[in-house]
Amino acid sequence: MNKYQSIISAVISAACIFLVPYLNRKGIIVDESTMTTVIAGLIATGAFIWTAWKNHNLTDAAYEAQLIMKELKECEAESESEFDNDENEIGEEGEE
């Protein structure tokens, strides 16, 4: 189990141990499996929103940064291919 799975498991366990009895004393009857489902759903929703925010260009600044990064990667790929061509030419000269 990795770090994040351990944290999620601890949050769900704490809610089932402390929150369910508290709610039951206040008159809100919730069983542990329902609480687990609700908390897991909330965590999944939060994770979806966070990854959507991080992995998609939702702001103008993020979109502009993505375009700049794309240009840099293309320039890097071109320079690597030129370097490979230079090595091939040097190898061919040595064979003659």
C-alpha positions as CSV (number, residue, x, y, z in Angstrom):
1,M,0.0,0.0,0.0
2,N,1.5,3.3,-1.0
3,K,1.4,6.6,0.9
4,Y,-1.8,8.0,-0.5
5,Q,-3.7,4.7,-0.1
6,S,-2.6,4.7,3.6
7,I,-3.9,8.2,4.1
8,I,-7.2,7.5,2.5
9,S,-7.6,4.3,4.5
10,A,-6.8,6.2,7.7
11,V,-9.4,8.9,6.9
12,I,-12.1,6.4,6.2
13,S,-11.3,4.4,9.4
14,A,-11.3,7.6,11.5
15,A,-14.7,8.6,10.1
16,C,-16.1,5.1,10.8
17,I,-14.7,5.0,14.3
18,F,-15.4,8.6,15.4
19,L,-17.9,10.3,13.1
20,V,-20.5,7.5,12.8
21,P,-21.1,7.1,16.6
22,Y,-21.2,10.9,17.0
23,L,-23.9,11.1,14.3
24,N,-25.8,8.2,15.7
25,R,-25.9,10.0,19.1
26,K,-27.3,13.1,17.5
27,G,-30.1,11.1,15.8
28,I,-28.6,10.7,12.4
29,I,-28.5,7.0,11.8
30,V,-25.6,6.1,9.4
31,D,-24.0,2.7,9.1
32,E,-20.3,2.2,8.5
33,S,-20.6,0.9,4.9
34,T,-22.6,4.0,3.9
35,M,-20.1,6.3,5.5
36,T,-17.3,4.5,3.7
37,T,-19.0,4.8,0.4
38,V,-19.7,8.5,0.9
39,I,-16.1,9.3,2.0
40,A,-14.6,7.3,-0.9
41,G,-16.9,9.1,-3.3
42,L,-15.9,12.5,-1.9
43,I,-12.2,11.6,-2.2
44,A,-12.7,10.3,-5.7
45,T,-14.5,13.5,-6.7
46,G,-11.7,15.6,-5.2
47,A,-9.0,13.5,-7.0
48,F,-10.9,13.9,-10.3
49,I,-11.2,17.7,-9.9
50,W,-7.5,18.0,-8.9
51,T,-6.2,15.9,-11.8
52,A,-8.5,17.7,-14.2
53,W,-7.1,21.0,-13.0
54,K,-3.5,19.9,-13.1
55,N,-3.6,17.9,-16.4
56,H,-5.7,20.1,-18.6
57,N,-5.2,23.7,-19.7
58,L,-8.1,25.3,-17.9
59,T,-6.6,28.8,-17.6
60,D,-5.1,31.1,-20.3
61,A,-1.7,31.0,-18.6
62,A,-1.7,27.2,-18.5
63,Y,-2.6,27.1,-22.2
64,E,0.1,29.5,-23.1
65,A,2.7,27.6,-21.0
66,Q,1.7,24.4,-22.9
67,L,2.3,26.0,-26.2
68,I,5.8,27.2,-25.1
69,M,6.6,23.7,-23.8
70,K,5.5,22.2,-27.1
71,E,7.8,24.5,-29.0
72,L,10.7,23.7,-26.7
73,K,10.2,20.0,-27.1
74,E,10.0,20.3,-30.9
75,C,13.3,22.4,-31.0
76,E,14.9,19.8,-28.7
77,A,13.8,16.9,-31.0
78,E,15.2,18.8,-34.1
79,S,18.5,19.4,-32.4
80,E,18.8,15.7,-31.4
81,S,18.0,14.5,-34.9
82,E,20.7,16.9,-36.3
83,F,23.2,15.5,-33.8
84,D,22.4,12.0,-34.9
85,N,22.9,13.0,-38.5
86,D,26.3,14.5,-37.7
87,E,27.4,11.2,-36.0
88,N,26.3,9.2,-39.0
89,E,28.3,11.4,-41.3
90,I,31.4,11.1,-39.2
91,G,31.1,7.3,-39.1
92,E,30.7,7.2,-42.9
93,E,33.9,9.3,-43.4
94,G,35.9,6.9,-41.2
95,E,34.9,3.9,-43.3
96,E,36.3,5.2,-46.5
